[in-house]
Structures are given as C-alpha cells and as structure tokens.
C-alpha cells in the first residue's frame, strides 16, 4: 500500500472525521515509527507503526469497513460527480473514505435515509431484490387516494419497466394533509414515485424513513452516522435467511 496522509489513515480506521483526526495529530497524541507526527505526515499503514496515545493501531484496522447512514436533503443528487455540476451527497461526506458506495439511490427531489458503505456485499444485501430488504417511504400527496388505488398498489401496477407491487400501504389524512406510508422490496429508479403516479397520486414530497432494520430515527437532515453493529448483523441475518 502506498503512503497516505495520516489523518486519512486515522479516519478510515474509525477514529473520527478527518478534522478530528487532525486534532489528534496537532495535540501530539499520534506517533509514526516512534516519532510524534505533525500535520502533513504521511505513512504506509501496512509498513509503518502508528500509535495513538501509546497504543499500536493494528494494520488490519486501517482497512476497517465503513457503513454509514445519511439523512439526504432534497436537492442533492446521489453520484460521485455530476456532469451538470449539481451538488451531490458526497459534498456532505468529505471526511469519510472516498471508496464509499451508495446502496441504492434517492432521486434529487426525495429526502431521507441513504446507506453508503465500503462493503460491497453489504450493499448487495440492501439492494438486490432476492434478499427482500424492505424500504419504507412516506409520501405527501395533494389529496387522499381512493381505496381502489390502494388496492391496485397492493395487487401490483404495471410500469414501463415491468410490474411493481407494494407490500404495505397505509394512508393518513389529517389537518388537510394526506400522507401515504408505503413499503416495498424493490429499488428500481424512482419506483415509489412512479407507482403512486400510476394510480393518480400527485406527490408534494417523498421521504424514505427505513431500510430493513435501519431506521432514520432522529438523524438530522444533512448529518450522517456509522451503523451500529446490531444493525449490520440484523441486515446480514435477513439476507442470509
């Protein structure tokens, strides 16, 4: 492995953001091969001995897998670089490994839970239909859906790229606002929008709140967190049946 900036190595190893890692270096808590590191120090995590507070960081830790939950705001596109120059979710993730891949997209106008990981197998668990990981959305509509439309969503609607069926549809119309909570197993492009539009729904907003056992909960818009070990295990248990 080639030399890397020390703060990148520490961040990738799970010791916080690059900014926090820089603070660790500034305060003299990090040594490389017995010498106190400074900002700008570069190292090869597989060859050099890196200590934090006198404790050796094992080489295997430097390549630790990252799995992140992000609360995506409306207006950002899910791509590493956009040919139109639009802001992307990676503008929010400058302090995490560059090798993060997204496990399914959200379109520019949809907000909510987005999972990104350096673990390709984990991403496949979340995205491939055969693993049947649920995706839960809340759509805000201009008016309530008739029962016949809900029945169609549950039975399956025909889209231009094949049929699509909701596993669950719940509707709540109160205070002049209609919210539809819909659960699906698929992850095709804009599938929830297209399903609702196919039965006459006019969408004011769409928000994903859950992927399998991973809940958006109180994660603030634009913020991200590492997945908890029990969340990772729960996904793996579902995928492996």
Biotite code that builds the C-alpha atoms (Angstrom):
import biotite.structure as struc

atoms = struc.array([
    struc.Atom([0.000, 0.000, 0.000], chain_id="A", res_id=1, res_name="UNK", atom_name="CA", element="C"),
    struc.Atom([1.277, 3.496, -0.844], chain_id="A", res_id=2, res_name="UNK", atom_name="CA", element="C"),
    struc.Atom([1.757, 6.268, 1.666], chain_id="A", res_id=3, res_name="UNK", atom_name="CA", element="C"),
    struc.Atom([-1.295, 8.270, 2.676], chain_id="A", res_id=4, res_name="UNK", atom_name="CA", element="C"),
    struc.Atom([-1.952, 11.341, 4.758], chain_id="A", res_id=5, res_name="UNK", atom_name="CA", element="C"),
    struc.Atom([-2.032, 10.360, 8.394], chain_id="A", res_id=6, res_name="UNK", atom_name="CA", element="C"),
    struc.Atom([-5.414, 11.978, 9.060], chain_id="A", res_id=7, res_name="UNK", atom_name="CA", element="C"),
    struc.Atom([-6.930, 9.931, 6.233], chain_id="A", res_id=8, res_name="UNK", atom_name="CA", element="C"),
    struc.Atom([-5.498, 6.737, 7.710], chain_id="A", res_id=9, res_name="UNK", atom_name="CA", element="C"),
    struc.Atom([-6.919, 7.548, 11.151], chain_id="A", res_id=10, res_name="UNK", atom_name="CA", element="C"),
    struc.Atom([-10.332, 8.467, 9.739], chain_id="A", res_id=11, res_name="UNK", atom_name="CA", element="C"),
    struc.Atom([-10.528, 5.307, 7.644], chain_id="A", res_id=12, res_name="UNK", atom_name="CA", element="C"),
    struc.Atom([-9.600, 3.290, 10.719], chain_id="A", res_id=13, res_name="UNK", atom_name="CA", element="C"),
    struc.Atom([-12.651, 4.642, 12.537], chain_id="A", res_id=14, res_name="UNK", atom_name="CA", element="C"),
    struc.Atom([-11.058, 7.299, 14.766], chain_id="A", res_id=15, res_name="UNK", atom_name="CA", element="C"),
    struc.Atom([-13.465, 10.019, 13.711], chain_id="A", res_id=16, res_name="UNK", atom_name="CA", element="C"),
    struc.Atom([-13.638, 12.510, 10.886], chain_id="A", res_id=17, res_name="UNK", atom_name="CA", element="C"),
    struc.Atom([-10.517, 13.827, 9.208], chain_id="A", res_id=18, res_name="UNK", atom_name="CA", element="C"),
    struc.Atom([-10.960, 17.043, 11.142], chain_id="A", res_id=19, res_name="UNK", atom_name="CA", element="C"),
    struc.Atom([-10.999, 15.127, 14.432], chain_id="A", res_id=20, res_name="UNK", atom_name="CA", element="C"),
    struc.Atom([-8.019, 13.086, 13.250], chain_id="A", res_id=21, res_name="UNK", atom_name="CA", element="C"),
    struc.Atom([-6.147, 16.303, 12.522], chain_id="A", res_id=22, res_name="UNK", atom_name="CA", element="C"),
    struc.Atom([-6.827, 17.409, 16.098], chain_id="A", res_id=23, res_name="UNK", atom_name="CA", element="C"),
    struc.Atom([-5.346, 14.142, 17.373], chain_id="A", res_id=24, res_name="UNK", atom_name="CA", element="C"),
    struc.Atom([-2.209, 14.856, 15.363], chain_id="A", res_id=25, res_name="UNK", atom_name="CA", element="C"),
    struc.Atom([-1.992, 18.518, 16.405], chain_id="A", res_id=26, res_name="UNK", atom_name="CA", element="C"),
    struc.Atom([-2.126, 17.625, 20.091], chain_id="A", res_id=27, res_name="UNK", atom_name="CA", element="C"),
    struc.Atom([0.794, 15.209, 19.763], chain_id="A", res_id=28, res_name="UNK", atom_name="CA", element="C"),
    struc.Atom([-1.191, 12.076, 20.508], chain_id="A", res_id=29, res_name="UNK", atom_name="CA", element="C"),
    struc.Atom([-0.091, 10.239, 17.355], chain_id="A", res_id=30, res_name="UNK", atom_name="CA", element="C"),
    struc.Atom([3.344, 8.750, 16.654], chain_id="A", res_id=31, res_name="UNK", atom_name="CA", element="C"),
    struc.Atom([4.675, 7.149, 13.484], chain_id="A", res_id=32, res_name="UNK", atom_name="CA", element="C"),
    struc.Atom([7.634, 4.832, 13.946], chain_id="A", res_id=33, res_name="UNK", atom_name="CA", element="C"),
    struc.Atom([8.292, 6.307, 17.389], chain_id="A", res_id=34, res_name="UNK", atom_name="CA", element="C"),
    struc.Atom([8.234, 9.965, 16.300], chain_id="A", res_id=35, res_name="UNK", atom_name="CA", element="C"),
    struc.Atom([5.496, 12.430, 17.154], chain_id="A", res_id=36, res_name="UNK", atom_name="CA", element="C"),
    struc.Atom([3.549, 13.105, 13.976], chain_id="A", res_id=37, res_name="UNK", atom_name="CA", element="C"),
    struc.Atom([2.693, 16.532, 12.611], chain_id="A", res_id=38, res_name="UNK", atom_name="CA", element="C"),
    struc.Atom([0.109, 17.641, 10.092], chain_id="A", res_id=39, res_name="UNK", atom_name="CA", element="C"),
    struc.Atom([1.397, 16.634, 6.691], chain_id="A", res_id=40, res_name="UNK", atom_name="CA", element="C"),
    struc.Atom([2.935, 13.387, 7.931], chain_id="A", res_id=41, res_name="UNK", atom_name="CA", element="C"),
    struc.Atom([2.377, 10.546, 5.507], chain_id="A", res_id=42, res_name="UNK", atom_name="CA", element="C"),
    struc.Atom([2.579, 6.841, 6.283], chain_id="A", res_id=43, res_name="UNK", atom_name="CA", element="C"),
    struc.Atom([2.004, 3.399, 4.850], chain_id="A", res_id=44, res_name="UNK", atom_name="CA", element="C"),
    struc.Atom([-0.465, 1.673, 7.207], chain_id="A", res_id=45, res_name="UNK", atom_name="CA", element="C"),
    struc.Atom([0.842, -1.761, 6.247], chain_id="A", res_id=46, res_name="UNK", atom_name="CA", element="C"),
    struc.Atom([4.527, -0.949, 6.858], chain_id="A", res_id=47, res_name="UNK", atom_name="CA", element="C"),
    struc.Atom([4.709, 1.845, 9.407], chain_id="A", res_id=48, res_name="UNK", atom_name="CA", element="C"),
    struc.Atom([3.982, 1.554, 13.131], chain_id="A", res_id=49, res_name="UNK", atom_name="CA", element="C"),
    struc.Atom([1.262, 4.044, 14.063], chain_id="A", res_id=50, res_name="UNK", atom_name="CA", element="C"),
    struc.Atom([0.461, 4.651, 17.736], chain_id="A", res_id=51, res_name="UNK", atom_name="CA", element="C"),
    struc.Atom([-2.384, 6.647, 19.249], chain_id="A", res_id=52, res_name="UNK", atom_name="CA", element="C"),
    struc.Atom([-1.845, 7.544, 22.910], chain_id="A", res_id=53, res_name="UNK", atom_name="CA", element="C"),
    struc.Atom([0.869, 4.900, 23.021], chain_id="A", res_id=54, res_name="UNK", atom_name="CA", element="C"),
    struc.Atom([-1.373, 2.130, 21.684], chain_id="A", res_id=55, res_name="UNK", atom_name="CA", element="C"),
    struc.Atom([-0.434, 0.493, 18.373], chain_id="A", res_id=56, res_name="UNK", atom_name="CA", element="C"),
    struc.Atom([-3.167, 0.596, 15.737], chain_id="A", res_id=57, res_name="UNK", atom_name="CA", element="C"),
    struc.Atom([-3.126, -2.831, 14.041], chain_id="A", res_id=58, res_name="UNK", atom_name="CA", element="C"),
    struc.Atom([-2.612, -2.780, 10.287], chain_id="A", res_id=59, res_name="UNK", atom_name="CA", element="C"),
    struc.Atom([-5.920, -4.567, 9.723], chain_id="A", res_id=60, res_name="UNK", atom_name="CA", element="C"),
    struc.Atom([-7.800, -1.731, 11.418], chain_id="A", res_id=61, res_name="UNK", atom_name="CA", element="C"),
    struc.Atom([-6.637, 0.770, 8.833], chain_id="A", res_id=62, res_name="UNK", atom_name="CA", element="C"),
    struc.Atom([-8.714, -1.050, 6.273], chain_id="A", res_id=63, res_name="UNK", atom_name="CA", element="C"),
    struc.Atom([-11.776, -1.194, 8.508], chain_id="A", res_id=64, res_name="UNK", atom_name="CA", element="C"),
    struc.Atom([-15.079, -1.301, 6.687], chain_id="A", res_id=65, res_name="UNK", atom_name="CA", element="C"),
    struc.Atom([-17.282, 1.789, 6.983], chain_id="A", res_id=66, res_name="UNK", atom_name="CA", element="C"),
    struc.Atom([-21.057, 1.609, 6.765], chain_id="A", res_id=67, res_name="UNK", atom_name="CA", element="C"),
    struc.Atom([-22.841, 4.930, 7.037], chain_id="A", res_id=68, res_name="UNK", atom_name="CA", element="C"),
    struc.Atom([-26.432, 6.150, 7.332], chain_id="A", res_id=69, res_name="UNK", atom_name="CA", element="C"),
    struc.Atom([-27.004, 9.614, 5.837], chain_id="A", res_id=70, res_name="UNK", atom_name="CA", element="C"),
    struc.Atom([-30.085, 11.816, 6.055], chain_id="A", res_id=71, res_name="UNK", atom_name="CA", element="C"),
    struc.Atom([-30.182, 13.086, 2.483], chain_id="A", res_id=72, res_name="UNK", atom_name="CA", element="C"),
    struc.Atom([-31.758, 16.508, 1.949], chain_id="A", res_id=73, res_name="UNK", atom_name="CA", element="C"),
    struc.Atom([-33.844, 17.408, -1.079], chain_id="A", res_id=74, res_name="UNK", atom_name="CA", element="C"),
    struc.Atom([-31.784, 18.943, -3.897], chain_id="A", res_id=75, res_name="UNK", atom_name="CA", element="C"),
    struc.Atom([-28.715, 16.698, -3.773], chain_id="A", res_id=76, res_name="UNK", atom_name="CA", element="C"),
    struc.Atom([-28.027, 14.024, -6.377], chain_id="A", res_id=77, res_name="UNK", atom_name="CA", element="C"),
    struc.Atom([-26.660, 10.614, -5.450], chain_id="A", res_id=78, res_name="UNK", atom_name="CA", element="C"),
    struc.Atom([-23.493, 10.291, -7.506], chain_id="A", res_id=79, res_name="UNK", atom_name="CA", element="C"),
    struc.Atom([-19.779, 10.844, -7.014], chain_id="A", res_id=80, res_name="UNK", atom_name="CA", element="C"),
    struc.Atom([-19.643, 13.565, -9.663], chain_id="A", res_id=81, res_name="UNK", atom_name="CA", element="C"),
    struc.Atom([-22.410, 15.228, -11.626], chain_id="A", res_id=82, res_name="UNK", atom_name="CA", element="C"),
    struc.Atom([-21.864, 16.288, -15.232], chain_id="A", res_id=83, res_name="UNK", atom_name="CA", element="C"),
    struc.Atom([-24.239, 19.217, -14.705], chain_id="A", res_id=84, res_name="UNK", atom_name="CA", element="C"),
    struc.Atom([-22.313, 20.436, -11.691], chain_id="A", res_id=85, res_name="UNK", atom_name="CA", element="C"),
    struc.Atom([-25.173, 19.906, -9.259], chain_id="A", res_id=86, res_name="UNK", atom_name="CA", element="C"),
    struc.Atom([-24.391, 19.361, -5.554], chain_id="A", res_id=87, res_name="UNK", atom_name="CA", element="C"),
    struc.Atom([-24.082, 15.716, -4.552], chain_id="A", res_id=88, res_name="UNK", atom_name="CA", element="C"),
    struc.Atom([-24.402, 13.771, -1.312], chain_id="A", res_id=89, res_name="UNK", atom_name="CA", element="C"),
    struc.Atom([-20.637, 13.355, -1.339], chain_id="A", res_id=90, res_name="UNK", atom_name="CA", element="C"),
    struc.Atom([-20.337, 17.079, -0.647], chain_id="A", res_id=91, res_name="UNK", atom_name="CA", element="C"),
    struc.Atom([-21.591, 16.106, 2.835], chain_id="A", res_id=92, res_name="UNK", atom_name="CA", element="C"),
    struc.Atom([-19.138, 13.212, 3.135], chain_id="A", res_id=93, res_name="UNK", atom_name="CA", element="C"),
    struc.Atom([-15.741, 14.799, 2.572], chain_id="A", res_id=94, res_name="UNK", atom_name="CA", element="C"),
    struc.Atom([-14.378, 13.453, 5.853], chain_id="A", res_id=95, res_name="UNK", atom_name="CA", element="C"),
    struc.Atom([-15.094, 9.756, 5.207], chain_id="A", res_id=96, res_name="UNK", atom_name="CA", element="C"),
    struc.Atom([-13.399, 7.183, 2.929], chain_id="A", res_id=97, res_name="UNK", atom_name="CA", element="C"),
    struc.Atom([-13.507, 8.025, -0.771], chain_id="A", res_id=98, res_name="UNK", atom_name="CA", element="C"),
    struc.Atom([-14.331, 4.388, -1.533], chain_id="A", res_id=99, res_name="UNK", atom_name="CA", element="C"),
    struc.Atom([-17.865, 4.644, -0.127], chain_id="A", res_id=100, res_name="UNK", atom_name="CA", element="C"),
    struc.Atom([-20.512, 3.316, -2.497], chain_id="A", res_id=101, res_name="UNK", atom_name="CA", element="C"),
    struc.Atom([-24.213, 4.030, -2.170], chain_id="A", res_id=102, res_name="UNK", atom_name="CA", element="C"),
    struc.Atom([-26.602, 1.134, -1.652], chain_id="A", res_id=103, res_name="UNK", atom_name="CA", element="C"),
    struc.Atom([-29.367, 2.337, -3.949], chain_id="A", res_id=104, res_name="UNK", atom_name="CA", element="C"),
    struc.Atom([-30.130, 5.906, -4.850], chain_id="A", res_id=105, res_name="UNK", atom_name="CA", element="C"),
    struc.Atom([-32.679, 8.530, -3.946], chain_id="A", res_id=106, res_name="UNK", atom_name="CA", element="C"),
    struc.Atom([-33.643, 10.982, -6.692], chain_id="A", res_id=107, res_name="UNK", atom_name="CA", element="C"),
    struc.Atom([-32.848, 14.677, -6.318], chain_id="A", res_id=108, res_name="UNK", atom_name="CA", element="C"),
    struc.Atom([-36.326, 15.555, -5.036], chain_id="A", res_id=109, res_name="UNK", atom_name="CA", element="C"),
    struc.Atom([-36.523, 12.728, -2.486], chain_id="A", res_id=110, res_name="UNK", atom_name="CA", element="C"),
    struc.Atom([-35.127, 13.053, 1.031], chain_id="A", res_id=111, res_name="UNK", atom_name="CA", element="C"),
    struc.Atom([-34.391, 10.591, 3.775], chain_id="A", res_id=112, res_name="UNK", atom_name="CA", element="C"),
    struc.Atom([-32.295, 7.565, 4.596], chain_id="A", res_id=113, res_name="UNK", atom_name="CA", element="C"),
    struc.Atom([-29.371, 6.685, 2.337], chain_id="A", res_id=114, res_name="UNK", atom_name="CA", element="C"),
    struc.Atom([-26.895, 3.918, 3.176], chain_id="A", res_id=115, res_name="UNK", atom_name="CA", element="C"),
    struc.Atom([-23.308, 4.059, 1.944], chain_id="A", res_id=116, res_name="UNK", atom_name="CA", element="C"),
    struc.Atom([-20.592, 1.502, 2.587], chain_id="A", res_id=117, res_name="UNK", atom_name="CA", element="C"),
    struc.Atom([-17.149, 0.305, 1.570], chain_id="A", res_id=118, res_name="UNK", atom_name="CA", element="C"),
    struc.Atom([-18.555, -3.240, 1.906], chain_id="A", res_id=119, res_name="UNK", atom_name="CA", element="C"),
    struc.Atom([-19.806, -4.392, -1.495], chain_id="A", res_id=120, res_name="UNK", atom_name="CA", element="C"),
    struc.Atom([-21.503, -7.497, -0.107], chain_id="A", res_id=121, res_name="UNK", atom_name="CA", element="C"),
    struc.Atom([-23.425, -5.430, 2.443], chain_id="A", res_id=122, res_name="UNK", atom_name="CA", element="C"),
    struc.Atom([-24.565, -3.056, -0.296], chain_id="A", res_id=123, res_name="UNK", atom_name="CA", element="C"),
    struc.Atom([-25.767, -6.004, -2.364], chain_id="A", res_id=124, res_name="UNK", atom_name="CA", element="C"),
    struc.Atom([-27.795, -7.286, 0.598], chain_id="A", res_id=125, res_name="UNK", atom_name="CA", element="C"),
    struc.Atom([-29.598, -3.947, 0.732], chain_id="A", res_id=126, res_name="UNK", atom_name="CA", element="C"),
    struc.Atom([-30.217, -3.562, -2.994], chain_id="A", res_id=127, res_name="UNK", atom_name="CA", element="C"),
    struc.Atom([-30.736, -6.931, -4.666], chain_id="A", res_id=128, res_name="UNK", atom_name="CA", element="C"),
    struc.Atom([-34.433, -7.957, -4.740], chain_id="A", res_id=129, res_name="UNK", atom_name="CA", element="C"),
    struc.Atom([-33.660, -11.569, -3.815], chain_id="A", res_id=130, res_name="UNK", atom_name="CA", element="C"),
    struc.Atom([-32.714, -10.511, -0.289], chain_id="A", res_id=131, res_name="UNK", atom_name="CA", element="C"),
    struc.Atom([-36.131, -8.865, 0.191], chain_id="A", res_id=132, res_name="UNK", atom_name="CA", element="C"),
    struc.Atom([-34.930, -5.978, 2.357], chain_id="A", res_id=133, res_name="UNK", atom_name="CA", element="C"),
    struc.Atom([-37.847, -3.612, 2.967], chain_id="A", res_id=134, res_name="UNK", atom_name="CA", element="C"),
    struc.Atom([-37.725, 0.062, 2.042], chain_id="A", res_id=135, res_name="UNK", atom_name="CA", element="C"),
    struc.Atom([-40.248, 2.302, 3.782], chain_id="A", res_id=136, res_name="UNK", atom_name="CA", element="C"),
    struc.Atom([-41.314, 5.708, 2.478], chain_id="A", res_id=137, res_name="UNK", atom_name="CA", element="C"),
    struc.Atom([-43.709, 8.459, 3.477], chain_id="A", res_id=138, res_name="UNK", atom_name="CA", element="C"),
    struc.Atom([-45.251, 10.365, 0.578], chain_id="A", res_id=139, res_name="UNK", atom_name="CA", element="C"),
    struc.Atom([-47.133, 13.630, 0.969], chain_id="A", res_id=140, res_name="UNK", atom_name="CA", element="C"),
    struc.Atom([-49.925, 13.909, -1.608], chain_id="A", res_id=141, res_name="UNK", atom_name="CA", element="C"),
    struc.Atom([-52.269, 16.695, -2.688], chain_id="A", res_id=142, res_name="UNK", atom_name="CA", element="C"),
    struc.Atom([-55.303, 14.549, -1.844], chain_id="A", res_id=143, res_name="UNK", atom_name="CA", element="C"),
    struc.Atom([-56.214, 11.138, -0.496], chain_id="A", res_id=144, res_name="UNK", atom_name="CA", element="C"),
    struc.Atom([-56.050, 8.045, -2.646], chain_id="A", res_id=145, res_name="UNK", atom_name="CA", element="C"),
    struc.Atom([-59.288, 6.147, -3.249], chain_id="A", res_id=146, res_name="UNK", atom_name="CA", element="C"),
    struc.Atom([-59.475, 2.602, -1.934], chain_id="A", res_id=147, res_name="UNK", atom_name="CA", element="C"),
    struc.Atom([-59.298, 1.295, -5.488], chain_id="A", res_id=148, res_name="UNK", atom_name="CA", element="C"),
    struc.Atom([-55.894, 2.942, -5.968], chain_id="A", res_id=149, res_name="UNK", atom_name="CA", element="C"),
    struc.Atom([-54.554, 1.433, -2.758], chain_id="A", res_id=150, res_name="UNK", atom_name="CA", element="C"),
    struc.Atom([-55.841, -1.974, -3.865], chain_id="A", res_id=151, res_name="UNK", atom_name="CA", element="C"),
    struc.Atom([-54.002, -1.582, -7.168], chain_id="A", res_id=152, res_name="UNK", atom_name="CA", element="C"),
    struc.Atom([-50.739, -0.745, -5.397], chain_id="A", res_id=153, res_name="UNK", atom_name="CA", element="C"),
    struc.Atom([-51.062, -3.856, -3.235], chain_id="A", res_id=154, res_name="UNK", atom_name="CA", element="C"),
    struc.Atom([-52.021, -6.075, -6.171], chain_id="A", res_id=155, res_name="UNK", atom_name="CA", element="C"),
    struc.Atom([-49.333, -4.673, -8.466], chain_id="A", res_id=156, res_name="UNK", atom_name="CA", element="C"),
    struc.Atom([-49.215, -1.899, -11.039], chain_id="A", res_id=157, res_name="UNK", atom_name="CA", element="C"),
    struc.Atom([-47.675, -2.025, -14.485], chain_id="A", res_id=158, res_name="UNK", atom_name="CA", element="C"),
    struc.Atom([-44.795, 0.391, -15.091], chain_id="A", res_id=159, res_name="UNK", atom_name="CA", element="C"),
    struc.Atom([-42.752, 0.916, -18.244], chain_id="A", res_id=160, res_name="UNK", atom_name="CA", element="C"),
    struc.Atom([-40.023, -1.417, -16.912], chain_id="A", res_id=161, res_name="UNK", atom_name="CA", element="C"),
    struc.Atom([-42.302, -4.115, -15.528], chain_id="A", res_id=162, res_name="UNK", atom_name="CA", element="C"),
    struc.Atom([-44.794, -4.629, -12.732], chain_id="A", res_id=163, res_name="UNK", atom_name="CA", element="C"),
    struc.Atom([-44.302, -3.337, -9.193], chain_id="A", res_id=164, res_name="UNK", atom_name="CA", element="C"),
    struc.Atom([-46.176, -4.185, -6.011], chain_id="A", res_id=165, res_name="UNK", atom_name="CA", element="C"),
    struc.Atom([-46.320, -2.600, -2.588], chain_id="A", res_id=166, res_name="UNK", atom_name="CA", element="C"),
    struc.Atom([-46.068, -4.847, 0.451], chain_id="A", res_id=167, res_name="UNK", atom_name="CA", element="C"),
    struc.Atom([-47.977, -2.402, 2.605], chain_id="A", res_id=168, res_name="UNK", atom_name="CA", element="C"),
    struc.Atom([-49.851, 0.871, 2.085], chain_id="A", res_id=169, res_name="UNK", atom_name="CA", element="C"),
    struc.Atom([-51.247, 2.998, 4.921], chain_id="A", res_id=170, res_name="UNK", atom_name="CA", element="C"),
    struc.Atom([-52.936, 6.348, 4.422], chain_id="A", res_id=171, res_name="UNK", atom_name="CA", element="C"),
    struc.Atom([-53.458, 9.145, 6.937], chain_id="A", res_id=172, res_name="UNK", atom_name="CA", element="C"),
    struc.Atom([-55.402, 12.251, 6.021], chain_id="A", res_id=173, res_name="UNK", atom_name="CA", element="C"),
    struc.Atom([-55.478, 14.815, 8.808], chain_id="A", res_id=174, res_name="UNK", atom_name="CA", element="C"),
    struc.Atom([-55.128, 18.592, 9.111], chain_id="A", res_id=175, res_name="UNK", atom_name="CA", element="C"),
    struc.Atom([-55.641, 18.927, 5.364], chain_id="A", res_id=176, res_name="UNK", atom_name="CA", element="C"),
    struc.Atom([-52.561, 16.828, 4.554], chain_id="A", res_id=177, res_name="UNK", atom_name="CA", element="C"),
    struc.Atom([-52.528, 13.327, 3.084], chain_id="A", res_id=178, res_name="UNK", atom_name="CA", element="C"),
    struc.Atom([-49.597, 11.110, 3.954], chain_id="A", res_id=179, res_name="UNK", atom_name="CA", element="C"),
    struc.Atom([-49.140, 7.666, 2.483], chain_id="A", res_id=180, res_name="UNK", atom_name="CA", element="C"),
    struc.Atom([-46.750, 5.222, 4.152], chain_id="A", res_id=181, res_name="UNK", atom_name="CA", element="C"),
    struc.Atom([-45.634, 2.627, 1.621], chain_id="A", res_id=182, res_name="UNK", atom_name="CA", element="C"),
    struc.Atom([-43.302, -0.361, 1.979], chain_id="A", res_id=183, res_name="UNK", atom_name="CA", element="C"),
    struc.Atom([-41.650, -2.063, -0.981], chain_id="A", res_id=184, res_name="UNK", atom_name="CA", element="C"),
    struc.Atom([-38.853, -4.583, -1.512], chain_id="A", res_id=185, res_name="UNK", atom_name="CA", element="C"),
    struc.Atom([-37.545, -3.219, -4.791], chain_id="A", res_id=186, res_name="UNK", atom_name="CA", element="C"),
    struc.Atom([-35.128, -0.420, -5.565], chain_id="A", res_id=187, res_name="UNK", atom_name="CA", element="C"),
    struc.Atom([-35.684, 0.497, -9.196], chain_id="A", res_id=188, res_name="UNK", atom_name="CA", element="C"),
    struc.Atom([-35.210, 4.091, -10.301], chain_id="A", res_id=189, res_name="UNK", atom_name="CA", element="C"),
    struc.Atom([-37.902, 6.411, -8.857], chain_id="A", res_id=190, res_name="UNK", atom_name="CA", element="C"),
    struc.Atom([-40.109, 3.367, -8.313], chain_id="A", res_id=191, res_name="UNK", atom_name="CA", element="C"),
    struc.Atom([-42.264, 4.753, -5.481], chain_id="A", res_id=192, res_name="UNK", atom_name="CA", element="C"),
    struc.Atom([-42.944, 7.966, -7.365], chain_id="A", res_id=193, res_name="UNK", atom_name="CA", element="C"),
    struc.Atom([-43.876, 6.042, -10.492], chain_id="A", res_id=194, res_name="UNK", atom_name="CA", element="C"),
    struc.Atom([-46.109, 3.638, -8.572], chain_id="A", res_id=195, res_name="UNK", atom_name="CA", element="C"),
    struc.Atom([-48.048, 6.441, -6.893], chain_id="A", res_id=196, res_name="UNK", atom_name="CA", element="C"),
    struc.Atom([-48.309, 8.447, -10.106], chain_id="A", res_id=197, res_name="UNK", atom_name="CA", element="C"),
    struc.Atom([-49.603, 5.367, -11.949], chain_id="A", res_id=198, res_name="UNK", atom_name="CA", element="C"),
    struc.Atom([-52.694, 5.368, -9.708], chain_id="A", res_id=199, res_name="UNK", atom_name="CA", element="C"),
    struc.Atom([-53.252, 9.122, -9.927], chain_id="A", res_id=200, res_name="UNK", atom_name="CA", element="C"),
    struc.Atom([-51.280, 10.316, -6.922], chain_id="A", res_id=201, res_name="UNK", atom_name="CA", element="C"),
    struc.Atom([-49.892, 13.865, -7.102], chain_id="A", res_id=202, res_name="UNK", atom_name="CA", element="C"),
    struc.Atom([-46.750, 13.957, -4.951], chain_id="A", res_id=203, res_name="UNK", atom_name="CA", element="C"),
    struc.Atom([-45.729, 17.004, -2.952], chain_id="A", res_id=204, res_name="UNK", atom_name="CA", element="C"),
    struc.Atom([-42.864, 15.280, -1.140], chain_id="A", res_id=205, res_name="UNK", atom_name="CA", element="C"),
    struc.Atom([-41.275, 11.867, -0.728], chain_id="A", res_id=206, res_name="UNK", atom_name="CA", element="C"),
    struc.Atom([-39.163, 10.770, 2.228], chain_id="A", res_id=207, res_name="UNK", atom_name="CA", element="C"),
    struc.Atom([-37.508, 7.405, 2.945], chain_id="A", res_id=208, res_name="UNK", atom_name="CA", element="C"),
    struc.Atom([-37.563, 6.565, 6.642], chain_id="A", res_id=209, res_name="UNK", atom_name="CA", element="C"),
    struc.Atom([-36.299, 2.980, 6.812], chain_id="A", res_id=210, res_name="UNK", atom_name="CA", element="C"),
    struc.Atom([-34.219, 0.362, 5.008], chain_id="A", res_id=211, res_name="UNK", atom_name="CA", element="C"),
    struc.Atom([-34.696, -3.068, 6.578], chain_id="A", res_id=212, res_name="UNK", atom_name="CA", element="C"),
    struc.Atom([-33.799, -2.829, 10.286], chain_id="A", res_id=213, res_name="UNK", atom_name="CA", element="C"),
    struc.Atom([-32.095, 0.563, 9.832], chain_id="A", res_id=214, res_name="UNK", atom_name="CA", element="C"),
    struc.Atom([-34.298, 3.495, 10.824], chain_id="A", res_id=215, res_name="UNK", atom_name="CA", element="C"),
    struc.Atom([-33.699, 7.173, 10.056], chain_id="A", res_id=216, res_name="UNK", atom_name="CA", element="C"),
    struc.Atom([-34.946, 7.959, 13.585], chain_id="A", res_id=217, res_name="UNK", atom_name="CA", element="C"),
    struc.Atom([-33.722, 11.357, 14.819], chain_id="A", res_id=218, res_name="UNK", atom_name="CA", element="C"),
    struc.Atom([-30.731, 11.715, 12.478], chain_id="A", res_id=219, res_name="UNK", atom_name="CA", element="C"),
    struc.Atom([-30.740, 15.377, 11.459], chain_id="A", res_id=220, res_name="UNK", atom_name="CA", element="C"),
    struc.Atom([-31.014, 16.385, 7.820], chain_id="A", res_id=221, res_name="UNK", atom_name="CA", element="C"),
    struc.Atom([-27.585, 16.523, 6.182], chain_id="A", res_id=222, res_name="UNK", atom_name="CA", element="C"),
    struc.Atom([-25.962, 14.538, 9.003], chain_id="A", res_id=223, res_name="UNK", atom_name="CA", element="C"),
    struc.Atom([-24.583, 11.007, 8.963], chain_id="A", res_id=224, res_name="UNK", atom_name="CA", element="C"),
    struc.Atom([-23.563, 8.313, 11.432], chain_id="A", res_id=225, res_name="UNK", atom_name="CA", element="C"),
    struc.Atom([-21.839, 4.947, 11.371], chain_id="A", res_id=226, res_name="UNK", atom_name="CA", element="C"),
    struc.Atom([-24.184, 1.980, 11.516], chain_id="A", res_id=227, res_name="UNK", atom_name="CA", element="C"),
    struc.Atom([-24.350, 0.156, 14.818], chain_id="A", res_id=228, res_name="UNK", atom_name="CA", element="C"),
    struc.Atom([-23.026, -3.423, 14.976], chain_id="A", res_id=229, res_name="UNK", atom_name="CA", element="C"),
    struc.Atom([-26.506, -4.751, 15.763], chain_id="A", res_id=230, res_name="UNK", atom_name="CA", element="C"),
    struc.Atom([-27.892, -3.031, 12.645], chain_id="A", res_id=231, res_name="UNK", atom_name="CA", element="C"),
    struc.Atom([-25.224, -4.647, 10.463], chain_id="A", res_id=232, res_name="UNK", atom_name="CA", element="C"),
    struc.Atom([-25.900, -8.063, 11.986], chain_id="A", res_id=233, res_name="UNK", atom_name="CA", element="C"),
    struc.Atom([-29.648, -7.636, 11.528], chain_id="A", res_id=234, res_name="UNK", atom_name="CA", element="C"),
    struc.Atom([-29.212, -6.918, 7.809], chain_id="A", res_id=235, res_name="UNK", atom_name="CA", element="C"),
    struc.Atom([-26.941, -9.927, 7.439], chain_id="A", res_id=236, res_name="UNK", atom_name="CA", element="C"),
    struc.Atom([-29.419, -12.156, 9.279], chain_id="A", res_id=237, res_name="UNK", atom_name="CA", element="C"),
    struc.Atom([-32.277, -11.088, 6.982], chain_id="A", res_id=238, res_name="UNK", atom_name="CA", element="C"),
    struc.Atom([-30.180, -11.582, 3.837], chain_id="A", res_id=239, res_name="UNK", atom_name="CA", element="C"),
    struc.Atom([-28.963, -14.994, 4.890], chain_id="A", res_id=240, res_name="UNK", atom_name="CA", element="C"),
    struc.Atom([-32.456, -16.124, 5.763], chain_id="A", res_id=241, res_name="UNK", atom_name="CA", element="C"),
])
